[in-house]
């Protein structure tokens, strides 16, 4: 999972960097087309041996493709035209709260005390970072904040839909099909993509390829595989590690330095991750009296 988190953190920085050369829609389509091709190469040999998705599973795959790969990418790309990469990644961290609540309702996952405390600590850290004064007098762009929250909501719903799928179907197959659906949803932006590719420098085009292969094809597949072996709530909270990584990358590659208070929020978020991932201690078994034994007063 550590590689997945680094790749997703790099995606926030790459999206922010590409905002000058690609529109939100064309960037989404370009990223998803590359991802679908890369995933298709890996998934093709598995298609014949995979179980056939049921009608209900197909509906979930299409929903994930529309929500997580389509709407999520367009909303996030547009959101990063209004807020910096670090802020965008922090706003996305409302998703573990939504995931934990939805998993309790729809997946019958246990909401432990450690998870509740960890979520509270981590979310407090994210709020502290997100509300920190940037020092430029501009404040936070409301449109950008709302778009990032939309991305967080559709991502959370998609994780809940994906959990039962990867329990029966291959993670790479599910990711490939959903990514392909997302690319189809973004086809209306094909004209913009052609124009942007024609005008963009080669380095930016290579960044789009990077987004498609690494944060999309590789990271989404490894996340789906991890989701098969972990509860949705526990896996969701690990993404609180993404903002600190994004902040460092943004500072190095984009010269976007977060406010001083944001660092305290990052430490608080990491503490929340550590607490949330703790498992309750099993209760000691109470010895049962042997059958026939007498009890003396």
ZANU-897689 format. One line per 10 residues: number of its first residue (from 1); their letters; for each residue y, x, z of N, C-alpha, C. Coordinates in pm, 1 decimal, always signed. Each point is the difference from the previous one (the first is absolute). Layout:
<fitors>
NUM) A) Y:X:Z:Y:X:Z:Y:X:Z | ... $
</fitors>
This chain:
<fitors>
1) XXXXXXXXXX) -121.5:+81.4:+0.0:+121.5:-81.4:+0.0:+126.7:+84.9:+0.0 | -6.0:+122.1:+53.1:+119.8:+82.7:+6.7:+53.7:+29.6:-139.4 | -89.9:+23.6:-97.0:+43.6:+25.4:-137.5:+66.6:-124.2:-57.7 | -57.7:-116.0:+26.4:+56.7:-126.3:-48.5:+141.9:-18.8:+51.7 | +21.4:+27.8:+127.6:+132.2:-19.9:+59.0:+102.6:+95.2:-60.0 | -40.4:+123.8:-25.9:+91.0:+96.8:-62.7:+34.7:-44.9:-141.8 | -99.8:-47.7:-73.8:+24.5:-46.3:-136.7:+93.8:-120.5:-0.4 | -21.3:-94.1:+92.7:+88.5:-116.7:+5.9:+141.3:+40.1:+41.3 | +11.7:+96.8:+89.8:+133.1:+47.6:+39.1:+70.9:+62.4:-120.5 | -74.2:+75.8:-79.3:+59.9:+62.8:-118.4:+44.3:-104.8:-101.2 $
11) XXXXXXXXXX) -69.7:-115.8:-1.7:+36.7:-105.8:-94.4:+140.4:-52.5:+29.1 | +35.4:-16.8:+128.0:+133.9:-47.5:+34.5:+106.5:+95.7:-53.9 | -27.6:+129.0:+12.8:+95.6:+100.4:-47.2:+7.0:+0.2:-152.0 | -115.5:-8.4:-65.7:-2.9:-0.3:-146.4:+71.3:-122.5:-56.7 | -21.5:-116.7:+62.0:+65.0:-122.8:-46.5:+152.0:+13.1:+11.1 | +44.9:+53.4:+110.0:+144.3:+19.6:+19.8:+55.8:+95.5:-105.1 | -74.3:+106.9:-27.7:+42.3:+99.8:-98.7:+7.0:-59.0:-140.3 | -94.8:-87.5:-33.8:-8.4:-55.7:-135.3:+92.7:-118.7:-22.8 | +71.7:-40.6:+102.2:+87.8:-116.1:-12.3:+107.8:+14.4:-105.6 | +33.7:+123.8:-36.0:+104.1:+21.8:-101.0:-54.9:-9.0:-142.4 $
21) XXXXXXXXXX) -131.1:+18.1:-16.2:-58.7:+7.2:-133.4:-83.7:-122.1:-37.5 | -48.3:-75.0:+99.6:-86.0:-114.7:-27.2:+49.1:-121.5:+78.2 | -5.4:-116.3:-63.3:+30.5:-123.8:+70.3:-117.9:-33.1:+91.9 | +20.8:-84.0:+102.0:-110.4:-34.6:+90.6:-122.0:-55.9:-73.1 | +23.0:-84.6:-100.5:-111.0:-59.1:-73.0:-73.7:+100.2:-87.7 | +74.0:+82.8:-72.7:-65.4:+96.9:-88.3:-75.5:+105.5:+79.9 | +54.0:+40.0:+114.0:-69.2:+96.2:+84.5:-129.6:-58.8:+53.9 | +4.8:-127.4:+38.6:-121.8:-66.3:+48.2:-106.5:-4.1:-108.6 | +38.8:-41.3:-120.5:-95.7:-8.7:-110.1:-56.1:+136.4:-36.3 | +85.5:+100.6:-10.4:-47.7:+134.0:-34.3:-96.9:+54.2:+102.6 $
31) XXXXXXXXXX) +33.0:-17.3:+126.8:-87.5:+47.0:+108.0:-134.2:-70.8:-3.2 | +1.8:-131.6:-20.3:-123.9:-77.4:+3.7:-86.1:+23.7:-122.7 | +61.2:+20.9:-116.6:-78.2:+31.2:-119.5:-74.9:+131.3:+16.6 | +69.9:+100.1:+50.1:-65.0:+129.9:+24.3:-110.5:-15.6:+104.1 | +29.1:-72.9:+107.1:-100.4:-21.3:+104.3:-121.8:-73.9:-50.6 | +21.8:-103.8:-81.7:-112.1:-77.9:-52.4:-89.1:+84.0:-90.2 | +60.5:+85.1:-83.1:-78.5:+87.4:-87.9:-79.8:+101.2:+82.3 | +66.0:+62.4:+97.5:-68.4:+100.1:+83.1:-115.2:-63.5:+77.8 | +23.9:-116.3:+56.9:-105.1:-69.7:+75.0:-111.2:-47.4:-92.4 | +37.0:-43.4:-121.4:-100.5:-46.7:-94.2:-98.6:+108.0:-39.0 $
41) XXXXXXXXXX) +47.8:+122.1:-11.5:-88.8:+111.9:-34.4:-105.4:+19.7:+108.6 | +41.3:-12.5:+124.2:-92.9:+17.6:+112.6:-88.1:-122.8:+18.5 | +57.6:-118.7:-21.1:-71.9:-124.1:+28.4:-100.2:-38.3:-108.4 | +24.4:+42.5:-124.1:-83.3:-43.2:-112.5:-149.8:+19.7:+23.5 | -45.1:+116.4:+49.4:-144.8:+16.8:+20.2:-57.8:-92.5:+107.6 | +84.3:-52.0:+87.7:-47.6:-82.7:+110.8:-6.4:-148.6:-34.7 | +61.8:-38.9:-112.2:+12.6:-141.5:-31.5:-135.6:-67.3:-17.1 | -92.9:+66.0:-68.3:-129.8:-62.4:-28.5:-83.1:-22.9:+126.1 | +18.1:+87.2:+98.1:-82.9:-8.9:+120.6:+67.7:-74.8:+114.2 | +126.3:-34.0:-15.2:+71.6:-66.0:+109.0:-40.1:-147.1:+8.1 $
51) XXXXXXXXXX) +4.2:-58.5:+119.7:-22.7:-144.9:+12.1:+110.7:-76.2:-71.7 | -35.0:-111.4:-60.3:+101.2:-80.9:-68.4:+87.3:-71.6:+103.1 | +132.2:+10.4:-12.1:+87.3:-72.8:+93.0:-18.7:-150.8:-15.0 | +1.9:-68.5:+110.6:-5.5:-146.6:-3.4:+135.6:-54.3:-42.5 | +6.0:-130.3:-23.1:+126.9:-61.4:-36.9:+106.8:+21.1:+105.7 | -41.1:-11.4:+124.8:+95.4:+19.5:+109.5:+47.2:+145.1:+6.5 | -91.7:+93.1:-26.6:+37.6:+141.6:+1.5:+93.4:+32.4:-116.8 | -24.9:-59.6:-116.0:+90.4:+20.1:-112.5:+140.4:-50.9:+33.9 | +6.3:-113.2:+66.8:+130.4:-55.6:+39.0:+73.3:+96.1:+93.2 | -73.5:+61.3:+94.3:+60.7:+96.2:+92.4:+46.9:+124.6:-73.7 $
61) XXXXXXXXXX) -80.7:+48.2:-95.7:+37.2:+118.6:-76.9:+127.3:-25.2:-79.7 | +7.8:-116.9:-64.4:+119.6:-34.8:-76.7:+121.7:-10.0:+92.4 | -18.7:-61.9:+116.6:+110.3:-12.6:+95.8:+49.3:+136.8:+45.1 | -93.6:+91.9:+27.8:+38.8:+135.9:+40.8:+75.2:+69.8:-112.4 | -48.5:-18.4:-124.0:+66.5:+62.4:-113.4:+142.7:-49.5:-17.6 | +18.4:-130.6:+15.3:+133.4:-58.1:-15.1:+90.6:+42.3:+114.9 | -52.5:-8.5:+123.5:+82.2:+26.2:+117.8:+22.7:+149.0:+24.1 | -110.5:+73.1:+23.0:+9.6:+139.8:+44.7:+39.9:+94.4:-112.6 | -55.5:-23.1:-119.8:+29.1:+91.9:-109.2:+118.8:-45.7:-84.2 | +20.7:-129.6:-11.4:+110.6:-49.7:-78.8:+127.9:-15.1:+80.1 $
71) XXXXXXXXXX) +5.0:-103.9:+83.7:+122.1:-30.2:+75.8:+39.7:+115.6:+91.5 | -97.3:+58.6:+68.7:+28.6:+110.6:+92.1:+76.4:+112.5:-70.0 | -52.8:+44.4:-114.7:+62.0:+113.5:-68.7:+139.7:-32.5:-49.3 | +17.5:-117.0:-61.5:+131.9:-35.7:-51.4:+100.9:-14.5:+114.2 | -40.8:-67.3:+108.2:+90.8:-19.3:+113.6:+36.7:+133.5:+64.9 | -100.2:+86.5:+19.6:+27.0:+129.9:+62.8:+89.2:+86.3:-89.2 | -30.4:+3.0:-130.3:+81.6:+79.6:-91.6:+144.6:-46.8:-0.6 | +19.4:-131.8:-2.3:+135.9:-54.3:+3.5:+64.7:+26.9:+135.1 | -78.3:-11.5:+107.0:+53.1:+24.8:+133.6:+51.8:+141.2:+16.6 | -68.1:+95.0:-63.0:+41.8:+140.7:+13.0:+120.7:+33.2:-86.3 $
81) XXXXXXXXXX) +50.6:-96.6:-73.8:+130.5:+16.3:-64.1:+111.6:-25.7:+101.0 | -36.4:-58.7:+114.9:+99.6:-38.8:+99.4:-12.6:+77.7:+131.6 | -119.8:+48.1:+32.3:-20.6:+75.7:+123.5:-73.6:+129.3:-33.4 | +13.7:+99.0:+86.4:-64.5:+128.8:-24.6:-150.0:-9.0:+24.0 | -71.9:+104.0:-42.7:-146.8:-0.5:+7.0:-50.1:-12.9:+143.1 | +61.9:+72.2:+92.7:-43.5:-5.5:+139.4:+17.3:-138.4:+60.2 | +114.4:-62.4:-27.0:+24.4:-134.2:+51.7:-98.5:-100.0:-59.8 | -26.3:+12.2:-130.2:-95.3:-90.2:-65.0:-138.2:+11.2:+63.7 | -44.6:+123.1:+24.5:-133.2:+18.9:+59.5:-5.8:-55.4:+141.2 | +111.4:+6.9:+72.7:+2.9:-52.0:+136.3:-0.6:-152.8:+1.6 $
91) XXXXXXXXXX) +71.2:-60.0:-94.3:+2.4:-145.5:-7.1:-137.2:-56.4:-35.8 | -76.3:+74.8:-76.5:-135.7:-43.5:-35.7:-90.7:-4.2:+122.9 | +42.1:+64.0:+108.7:-86.4:+7.6:+117.3:+2.7:-125.7:+87.1 | +63.8:-106.5:-48.7:-22.1:-129.6:+64.7:-138.2:-53.9:-39.3 | -58.1:+58.5:-104.7:-127.8:-50.4:-51.9:-115.0:+7.5:+100.1 | -15.3:+107.4:+80.1:-109.9:-1.0:+96.2:+7.1:-115.1:+100.3 | +121.7:-43.1:+32.8:+14.7:-114.8:+89.3:-55.2:-125.0:-68.5 | +37.9:-18.0:-126.6:-46.9:-116.9:-75.2:-150.8:+7.4:-20.6 | -50.2:+119.2:-33.1:-144.0:+17.8:-22.5:-79.2:-32.2:+125.1 | +46.0:+49.9:+114.6:-71.7:-23.6:+124.9:-4.7:-149.2:+32.2 $
101) XXXXXXXXXX) +110.3:-69.0:-21.7:+2.9:-143.5:+27.2:-90.7:-76.8:-95.6 | +6.1:+33.3:-128.6:-83.0:-68.4:-98.8:-148.2:+31.2:+19.9 | -30.3:+125.2:+37.7:-139.7:+37.3:+22.0:-60.2:-73.9:+118.3 | +81.6:-24.1:+100.9:-47.4:-76.4:+114.9:-32.2:-144.0:-39.5 | +82.4:-56.5:-88.1:-17.6:-139.9:-40.5:-111.5:-16.3:-102.3 | -1.1:+85.4:-103.2:-88.9:-22.6:-114.0:-125.3:+87.9:-1.6 | +2.6:+114.8:+68.2:-115.4:+89.6:-2.3:-70.3:+8.5:+134.6 | +49.5:-74.4:+97.1:-58.9:-3.1:+135.1:-6.5:+138.0:+63.3 | +98.8:+83.2:-31.2:+3.9:+132.8:+61.0:+59.9:-9.6:+140.1 | -47.8:+86.3:+87.9:+45.7:-2.2:+138.0:+136.2:+67.5:+12.2 $
111) XXXXXXXXXX) +90.6:-67.7:+66.7:+133.7:+54.2:+23.4:+0.0:+63.1:+138.4 | -24.9:+131.7:+6.4:-15.2:+68.4:+128.1:+136.1:+27.5:+64.9 | -4.8:+29.8:+127.1:+123.0:+33.7:+72.6:+60.8:+127.9:-54.4 | -86.0:+100.7:-28.7:+50.2:+125.4:-56.0:+69.7:-24.0:-133.4 | -58.0:-86.4:-82.7:+60.5:-29.6:-129.4:+134.7:-68.2:+18.2 | +7.7:-93.3:+93.4:+125.4:-71.6:+23.7:+109.5:+94.9:+48.1 | -35.3:+86.5:+96.4:+98.3:+95.0:+53.5:+41.0:+99.6:-107.9 | -99.4:+48.2:-75.7:+28.7:+95.6:-106.3:+90.0:-57.9:-106.7 | -25.9:-123.5:-39.5:+83.6:-65.8:-99.0:+143.1:-16.0:+51.1 | +12.3:-38.0:+125.5:+133.4:-19.2:+58.1:+78.4:+131.4:+1.5 $
121) XXXXXXXXXX) -66.6:+108.4:+43.5:+66.1:+130.6:+5.4:+39.7:+47.5:-139.5 | -96.7:-10.5:-92.1:+25.3:+48.8:-135.2:+108.9:-81.2:-68.2 | -3.0:-130.7:+16.6:+101.0:-83.9:-63.9:+137.7:+25.7:+61.2 | +3.2:+25.4:+131.9:+127.7:+33.7:+63.2:+57.1:+128.2:-59.6 | -89.7:+94.8:-27.6:+43.8:+123.9:-63.9:+56.4:-24.4:-138.5 | -67.0:-86.6:-75.2:+46.6:-31.8:-134.9:+135.4:-70.8:+4.8 | +16.7:-92.8:+94.0:+127.9:-69.8:+14.9:+109.7:+99.0:+35.1 | -31.7:+94.9:+87.4:+98.0:+100.0:+40.4:+45.2:+83.0:-119.6 | -95.3:+35.2:-85.6:+35.7:+78.1:-118.7:+79.6:-85.4:-98.0 | -48.9:-120.4:-23.9:+62.0:-84.5:-100.5:+140.5:-45.7:+34.3 $
131) XXXXXXXXXX) +31.5:-9.2:+128.3:+133.1:-45.1:+40.9:+92.5:+115.1:+34.7 | -48.8:+123.0:-13.3:+83.3:+115.8:+30.8:+116.8:+6.8:-97.3 | +114.4:+41.5:+50.3:+119.4:+12.1:-83.4:-14.9:+119.9:-91.1 | +9.8:-23.6:-129.9:-15.3:+109.1:-96.7:+119.8:+94.2:-1.0 | +109.4:-44.4:+58.5:+116.1:+88.0:+8.4:+88.5:-1.0:-123.1 | -39.6:-77.0:-104.4:+81.3:-2.6:-121.0:+91.9:-121.5:-7.2 | -9.6:-84.4:+104.0:+88.1:-116.0:+4.3:-45.1:-115.0:-86.2 | -110.2:+20.3:-77.9:-42.9:-103.5:-91.1:-96.0:-98.5:+59.8 | -65.7:+38.8:+107.8:-98.4:-87.4:+62.2:-122.3:-17.0:-87.0 | -80.6:-98.9:+31.7:-122.6:-27.6:-74.7:+24.4:-111.4:-100.8 $
141) XXXXXXXXXX) -51.1:+15.3:-119.0:+14.4:-100.6:-103.3:-96.4:-114.0:+26.3 | +52.8:-121.7:+20.3:-83.1:-114.2:+35.5:-100.8:-33.0:-109.8 | +41.8:+9.5:-124.6:-90.5:-29.2:-111.2:-118.7:+95.9:+1.9 | +27.9:+128.1:+19.4:-106.9:+99.4:+5.3:-95.3:-24.1:+115.6 | +56.2:-37.4:+114.6:-82.9:-28.5:+117.4:-92.0:-118.6:-27.3 | +55.6:-107.4:-56.6:-79.4:-120.0:-27.0:-110.3:+28.4:-102.2 | +30.2:+77.5:-102.5:-100.9:+33.7:-101.1:-113.5:+81.0:+60.5 | +32.3:+92.2:+87.9:-103.7:+80.0:+66.0:-85.1:-87.4:+91.7 | +61.9:-98.1:+63.9:-75.3:-91.4:+85.6:-91.9:-89.8:-82.7 | +44.9:-38.5:-120.3:-87.3:-74.9:-91.4:-121.9:+84.4:-35.7 $
151) XXXXXXXXXX) +23.5:+127.7:-30.7:-110.1:+90.5:-31.9:-96.9:+11.2:+117.6 | +52.9:+7.1:+121.1:-85.3:+9.7:+118.9:-85.0:-124.8:+17.2 | +58.9:-116.8:-26.6:-72.2:-126.3:+18.0:-115.9:-12.3:-98.4 | +24.9:+28.4:-129.4:-106.8:-15.2:-99.3:-108.2:+105.2:+18.7 | +38.7:+117.5:+46.7:-98.8:+104.6:+31.8:-91.5:-45.8:+112.8 | +57.1:-59.5:+103.3:-78.3:-44.2:+115.7:-100.5:-107.9:-38.4 | +45.7:-97.4:-78.4:-89.7:-106.5:-44.8:-113.6:+58.3:-83.6 | +30.8:+97.0:-83.8:-100.5:+59.2:-88.5:-107.6:+74.5:+77.5 | +38.7:+67.0:+107.4:-99.5:+70.5:+81.5:-100.9:-98.3:+58.2 | +47.6:-113.5:+46.4:-89.6:-102.3:+55.3:-92.6:-54.3:-108.5 $
161) XXXXXXXXXX) +51.4:-18.8:-120.9:-83.2:-46.8:-110.4:-101.6:+105.2:-42.6 | +37.6:+126.8:+11.7:-85.5:+108.0:-48.2:-116.1:+31.1:+94.1 | +19.0:-22.7:+128.1:-100.9:+36.7:+99.5:-138.0:-59.2:-31.2 | -14.0:-131.2:-25.8:-133.3:-52.8:-32.8:-52.7:+50.7:-133.9 | +88.0:+31.9:-93.1:-42.9:+46.6:-131.8:-70.7:+133.7:+8.0 | +60.6:+96.5:+70.6:-56.9:+134.6:+4.3:-124.1:+6.7:+88.6 | -25.9:-107.4:+75.2:-124.1:-3.6:+77.7:-120.5:-17.6:-91.5 | +21.9:-57.9:-121.0:-111.0:-25.5:-92.2:+13.3:+74.8:-132.5 | +123.6:+20.0:-44.0:+23.8:+62.1:-129.7:+50.0:+143.0:+16.4 | -15.1:+79.0:-105.5:+45.3:+139.0:+0.8:+151.8:+6.5:+14.2 $
171) XXXXXXXXXX) +48.0:+92.9:+82.8:+143.9:+15.3:+22.4:+72.0:+36.4:-129.7 | -59.1:+87.8:-80.3:+65.6:+42.0:-123.6:+3.2:-113.9:-101.1 | -103.8:-83.7:-2.4:-2.1:-113.9:-91.9:+108.1:-101.1:+37.4 | +8.3:-31.9:+129.1:+100.7:-96.2:+46.9:+140.3:+51.6:-31.0 | +24.0:+128.4:+26.8:+131.7:+58.2:-24.9:+32.9:+0.5:-148.2 | -98.1:+34.5:-82.6:+20.4:+2.4:-145.2:+34.4:-138.6:-54.4 | -76.9:-99.6:+40.0:+24.5:-135.7:-48.6:+136.7:-50.9:+44.7 | +33.9:+22.3:+126.6:+129.8:-46.4:+51.7:+115.2:+73.4:-67.4 | -16.5:+130.4:-21.1:+103.9:+78.8:-67.2:+20.3:-48.7:-143.0 | -110.1:-32.9:-67.7:+8.9:-51.9:-137.0:+72.8:-133.9:-3.1 $
181) XXXXXXXXXX) -30.3:-86.7:+97.4:+70.4:-128.2:+9.7:+149.7:+24.0:+21.4 | +32.0:+95.2:+87.5:+140.5:+32.1:+24.7:+71.0:+48.2:-125.2 | -69.9:+81.6:-79.2:+59.2:+48.4:-124.6:+26.1:-115.1:-96.2 | -93.3:-94.1:-8.2:+18.6:-117.1:-86.5:+120.8:-81.6:+46.0 | +13.7:-16.6:+132.3:+113.8:-74.6:+54.8:+132.5:+65.4:-38.9 | +0.9:+132.2:-9.8:+123.5:+73.6:-29.7:+23.3:+21.5:-149.4 | -86.6:-53.7:-85.8:+15.9:+17.6:-144.5:+134.5:-49.2:-54.4 | +65.1:-101.0:+60.8:+133.1:-38.1:-49.6:+101.5:+114.4:+1.7 | -28.1:+105.9:+75.2:+91.6:+114.0:+6.1:-36.1:+107.0:-102.4 | -90.1:-29.8:-92.9:-46.4:+99.7:-97.1:+115.2:+54.5:-84.4 $
191) XXXXXXXXXX) +90.1:-88.1:-43.2:+113.3:+45.0:-79.9:+87.9:+98.7:+75.7 | +25.3:-30.7:+127.5:+78.7:+91.8:+83.1:-70.9:+133.7:+16.4 | -132.5:-4.0:+14.9:-75.8:+124.0:+17.6:+11.0:+87.9:-123.9 | -11.8:-59.5:-116.6:+11.7:+76.6:-124.3:+137.1:+66.4:-9.0 | +104.9:-76.1:+29.7:+135.6:+55.3:-5.9:+19.4:+110.9:+103.0 | -50.1:-21.2:+122.4:+18.4:+98.9:+105.9:-77.1:+128.2:-28.7 | -121.9:-13.0:-52.0:-79.0:+119.6:-33.9:+69.1:+79.3:-110.3 | +58.1:-70.4:-96.0:+68.3:+68.4:-109.8:+121.6:+78.9:+49.7 | +70.0:-53.7:+100.4:+122.9:+64.8:+47.2:-22.1:+94.3:+118.1 | -110.6:-15.1:+71.2:-21.3:+77.8:+122.4:-40.4:+144.0:-31.1 $
201) XXXXXXXXXX) +37.0:+94.3:+88.0:-47.0:+137.8:-17.2:-149.9:+9.8:+25.2 | -61.2:+104.5:-54.0:-145.0:+17.8:+13.8:-42.3:+5.4:+146.2 | +81.7:+61.6:+84.7:-35.2:+12.3:+142.3:-13.4:-137.1:+65.6 | +86.9:-95.5:-37.9:-7.7:-133.7:+58.0:-123.6:-74.4:-49.2 | -34.1:+19.4:-126.5:-121.6:-62.7:-53.1:-123.3:+52.7:+73.1 | +0.6:+128.1:+28.6:-112.9:+59.1:+73.6:-6.5:-55.4:+141.8 | +116.3:-30.9:+59.4:+0.7:-61.0:+133.2:-60.8:-139.5:-2.9 | +22.4:-74.0:-107.8:-61.7:-131.8:-13.7:-152.2:+14.0:-9.4 | -44.9:+100.4:-75.1:-144.3:+26.4:-9.1:-55.1:+36.0:+137.9 | +74.4:+80.5:+73.6:-41.3:+35.7:+136.5:-15.4:-124.6:+86.0 $
211) XXXXXXXXXX) +98.8:-90.3:-6.9:-7.2:-123.5:+78.9:-123.6:-81.0:-36.2 | -35.4:-4.6:-126.6:-114.9:-77.7:-42.4:-132.8:+58.9:+42.3 | -10.8:+132.6:-5.4:-127.6:+64.2:+31.0:-20.4:+17.9:+150.0 | +100.8:+49.6:+69.1:-20.6:+39.3:+139.7:+32.3:-110.3:+100.9 | +126.9:-43.6:+17.4:+24.7:-106.9:+98.4:-63.9:-133.3:-36.7 | -29.9:-22.4:-130.5:-59.6:-128.3:-39.1:-151.9:+10.1:-8.4 | -52.1:+71.3:-99.6:-144.9:+3.8:-22.7:-75.2:+60.3:+118.9 | +41.5:+116.2:+45.4:-73.3:+69.6:+106.4:+27.8:-62.0:+136.8 | +127.4:-17.2:+34.5:+34.8:-45.8:+134.6:-45.0:-144.1:+25.1 | +18.4:-88.0:-97.9:-40.5:-138.8:+20.1:-152.1:-11.8:+10.3 $
221) XXXXXXXXXX) -72.4:+84.6:-74.0:-146.4:-5.0:+7.8:-49.8:+51.3:+133.9 | +54.4:+110.4:+48.1:-43.3:+53.4:+129.2:+37.4:-95.4:+113.8 | +112.9:-70.2:-14.7:+38.7:-98.9:+100.7:-99.6:-115.1:+1.5 | -41.8:-45.0:-119.7:-98.4:-107.7:-8.8:-133.4:+42.8:+59.6 | -36.9:+125.9:-23.6:-125.1:+51.3:+56.8:+8.9:+4.7:+152.2 | +113.6:+45.0:+52.6:+18.3:+4.7:+145.2:-1.5:-140.6:+59.0 | +53.1:-96.0:-74.4:+3.6:-138.0:+47.8:-140.4:-56.8:+16.8 | -94.4:+49.7:-77.9:-138.5:-43.8:+14.8:-57.7:+42.0:+134.8 | +45.8:+112.7:+52.0:-59.1:+57.3:+121.0:+85.5:-17.1:+125.2 | +120.9:-52.6:-15.4:+88.4:-19.8:+114.8:+50.6:-143.2:+0.4 $
231) XXXXXXXXXX) +45.7:-45.4:+115.7:+62.6:-132.0:+5.5:+135.0:+7.4:-70.3 | +44.8:-111.4:-52.3:+128.6:-4.0:-69.7:+114.9:+37.0:+93.5 | -8.2:-44.2:+125.3:+106.3:+28.8:+96.7:+9.7:+148.9:+29.4 | -114.0:+63.9:+25.0:+0.4:+142.5:+33.1:+44.0:+85.3:-117.9 | -44.6:-37.7:-119.6:+38.3:+76.6:-118.2:+147.8:-19.6:-30.9 | +48.4:-123.0:+15.5:+139.4:-27.7:-29.9:+96.4:+80.9:+84.1 | -34.7:+21.1:+126.4:+91.7:+70.2:+89.3:+10.4:+148.1:-33.3 | -99.8:+56.7:-70.8:+7.8:+141.7:-35.3:+114.5:+27.7:-96.0 | +49.4:-102.3:-70.2:+109.0:+23.1:-93.9:+131.9:+29.0:+70.7 | +3.9:-11.4:+132.6:+119.6:+40.6:+71.7:+24.9:+149.5:-11.8 $
241) XXXXXXXXXX) -97.7:+73.6:-49.5:+17.9:+143.2:-23.3:+77.6:+26.9:-128.6 | +11.5:-100.4:-86.6:+65.3:+21.5:-129.0:+149.7:+29.7:+13.4 | +78.7:-75.5:+80.3:+143.8:+27.8:+6.5:+36.8:+142.7:+40.0 | -61.6:+59.3:+104.6:+37.7:+137.9:+31.5:-26.1:+96.3:-116.3 | -110.4:-20.8:-71.6:-30.1:+86.0:-114.8:+102.0:-22.5:-110.6 | +35.5:-125.7:-23.0:+97.8:-33.3:-103.6:+135.9:+59.5:+31.8 | +38.2:-4.9:+126.8:+130.4:+53.2:+40.6:+8.3:+149.3:-29.6 | -106.2:+71.3:+31.9:-1.5:+144.7:-26.1:+7.0:+25.9:-150.3 | -79.6:-73.6:-77.2:+1.8:+17.8:-145.9:+135.9:-36.2:-58.7 | +61.5:-106.8:+51.5:+130.4:-40.3:-48.7:+105.7:+105.3:+28.2 $
251) XXXXXXXXXX) -11.8:+64.2:+114.7:+94.3:+105.8:+36.3:-15.4:+120.5:-91.5 | -125.7:+33.9:-29.9:-27.7:+118.9:-81.0:+32.3:-22.8:-146.9 | -45.1:-114.0:-54.6:+9.5:-21.4:-144.5:+121.7:-81.5:-44.2 | +54.6:-83.8:+88.6:+111.7:-85.4:-38.0:+126.8:+29.6:+78.1 | -8.9:+90.7:+96.4:+113.2:+33.0:+87.8:+52.6:-123.1:+70.8 | -91.5:-90.9:+37.6:+35.3:-119.9:+75.3:-39.2:+22.0:+146.1 | +99.3:+35.2:+80.3:-26.5:+27.7:+140.7:+16.3:-127.2:+82.2 | -100.2:-37.7:+80.0:+11.8:-118.9:+84.3:+93.4:+24.9:+117.8 | +51.3:-105.7:+61.5:+83.8:+15.4:+119.1:-78.1:+66.6:+113.0 | +70.4:+62.4:+92.9:-65.4:+71.2:+109.7:-88.3:-92.0:+82.7 $
261) XXXXXXXXXX) +47.8:-121.7:+24.2:-76.3:-95.2:+81.5:-134.8:-32.4:-64.9 | -6.5:+11.5:-131.3:-122.9:-34.6:-71.5:-116.8:+87.9:+42.6 | +28.6:+122.7:+38.7:-108.8:+88.8:+41.0:-67.9:-50.8:+127.1 | +80.4:-54.0:+92.6:-57.9:-58.1:+121.1:-87.8:-119.1:-35.8 | +44.1:-78.8:-96.7:-80.4:-112.4:-45.8:-130.8:+45.7:-61.8 | +3.8:+110.2:-73.5:-122.6:+52.9:-59.6:-101.0:+41.7:+104.8 | +47.6:+65.2:+106.8:-90.4:+40.3:+108.6:-60.4:-123.2:+66.9 | +81.1:-101.8:+20.8:-47.9:-123.2:+62.4:-105.0:-68.0:-88.4 | +22.1:+2.1:-132.3:-96.0:-59.2:-92.3:-133.5:+73.8:+4.4 | +5.3:+133.0:+4.7:-123.2:+78.9:+7.6:-74.6:-26.3:+130.2 $
271) XXXXXXXXXX) +74.1:-16.2:+108.8:-61.7:-32.4:+128.6:-71.6:-134.5:-9.9 | +63.3:-94.3:-66.9:-62.6:-130.8:-17.1:-130.4:+7.8:-76.7 | -4.6:+85.0:-103.2:-123.8:+19.2:-75.8:-110.8:+52.3:+90.2 | +33.8:+99.6:+82.7:-100.0:+58.9:+89.1:-55.0:-103.2:+98.4 | +87.6:-83.2:+54.4:-43.9:-101.6:+95.9:-83.7:-107.3:-69.2 | +44.1:-44.0:-115.9:-69.3:-108.0:-70.7:-141.3:+38.2:-40.7 | -23.5:+127.4:-25.8:-131.3:+43.0:-47.8:-97.7:+27.0:+114.5 | +46.4:-13.3:+124.9:-90.9:+17.1:+113.3:-93.0:-119.5:+11.0 | -121.0:+26.0:+36.4:-98.0:-107.1:+15.1:-18.0:-33.3:+147.4 | -10.5:-126.4:+34.0:-20.9:-38.1:+140.7:-128.8:+61.2:+52.9 $
281) XXXXXXXXXX) +2.8:+41.1:+125.9:-120.3:+55.7:+61.1:-102.9:-110.1:+22.1 | -124.0:+26.9:-36.3:-103.2:-103.0:+22.0:-20.8:-23.8:+148.2 | -19.4:-125.4:+33.6:-22.3:-33.5:+140.4:-136.6:+48.7:+46.2 | -1.6:+52.0:+121.2:-126.7:+47.9:+55.4:-92.8:-118.3:+25.2 | -125.2:+18.4:-35.2:-98.3:-106.9:+18.6:-26.0:-22.3:+148.5 | -0.9:-124.6:+39.5:-27.1:-33.6:+139.9:-151.4:-4.3:+20.0 | -54.1:+83.1:+92.0:-145.7:+1.0:+20.4:-49.6:-135.0:+50.2 | -105.2:-46.8:-63.7:-58.6:-128.0:+37.1:-112.6:+22.6:+101.2 | -8.6:-84.2:+106.0:-108.8:+16.4:+98.1:-135.5:-25.1:-65.8 | -98.9:+80.3:+39.7:-131.3:-14.5:-58.3:-60.7:-133.6:+41.9 $
291) XXXXXXX) -76.5:-57.0:-92.7:-63.1:-128.9:+25.9:-96.0:+11.4:+118.5 | +11.8:-91.9:+89.6:-90.9:-1.2:+115.6:+52.5:+79.8:+117.8 | +111.5:+74.2:-20.9:+50.5:+79.7:+111.2:+63.6:-90.8:+104.6 | -18.3:+33.7:+125.5:+55.0:-79.7:+109.0:+138.4:+49.3:+37.0 | +84.9:-93.3:+37.4:+133.4:+32.7:+43.0:+5.0:-13.3:+152.1 | +33.6:+109.4:+64.2:+3.2:+1.1:+147.8:+145.0:-8.3:+47.3 | +21.3:-85.7:+102.6:+133.0:-14.1:+55.3:+28.4:+106.7:+102.3 $
</fitors>
